[in-house]
Amino acid sequence: MTANVWARGLLSDEYGVRSDEIHWVIGGVESPGRDEKIPVTLPESFRSTKKTRLFPLMHVVGIRKDVIARAPELPTLLFSAFEVGRRHAVSQLHQSNVDTAMLPWLDAHLRVTEEAMGKDYWPYGVEANRKDIETLCRYSHEQGIIRNRIKVEDLFPLILS
């Protein structure tokens, strides 16, 4: 669902095409190895990440308030553990003496990604993702998924207080 929100929002922002002006087609989504019913070939100009500086967020880690009440240090520890893991994974991608993934042109893909999105192309944390979170909230409201616009501070009050 989140990917759809981003696709509709970017089409609206970048090309002025509202989601209610499109006839959407979905086919065979749950069929492994399916052939696309409609070939999807995106022009290079469609890749708007470099222009918008948005990175479509898909996942968030949450901790219930009652768990935080019992272990107030948990959010910081968990965030730190994820950040250490992320930094390690990124550093491994930059190892040129050993392949860290089964991709023949990994170095080239990594360079293209960093040119478009910067060296920290997958930042963690609310402030580092504020623009993306605000945009996702706006898209969700514009598309009728949520009734009222939500502020980042309302989504993450414990973190931002």
Secondary structure, DSSP 4 states (H G I P E B T S, - for coil): -HHHHHHHHHHHHHH---GGGS------TT-TTPPPSS-----GGG--HHHH------------HHHHHH-TTHHHHHHHHHHHHHHHHHHHHT-SSS-SSS-TTHHHHHHHHHHHH-S--S--STGGGHHHHHHHHHHHHHTTSSSS---HHHHSHHHH-
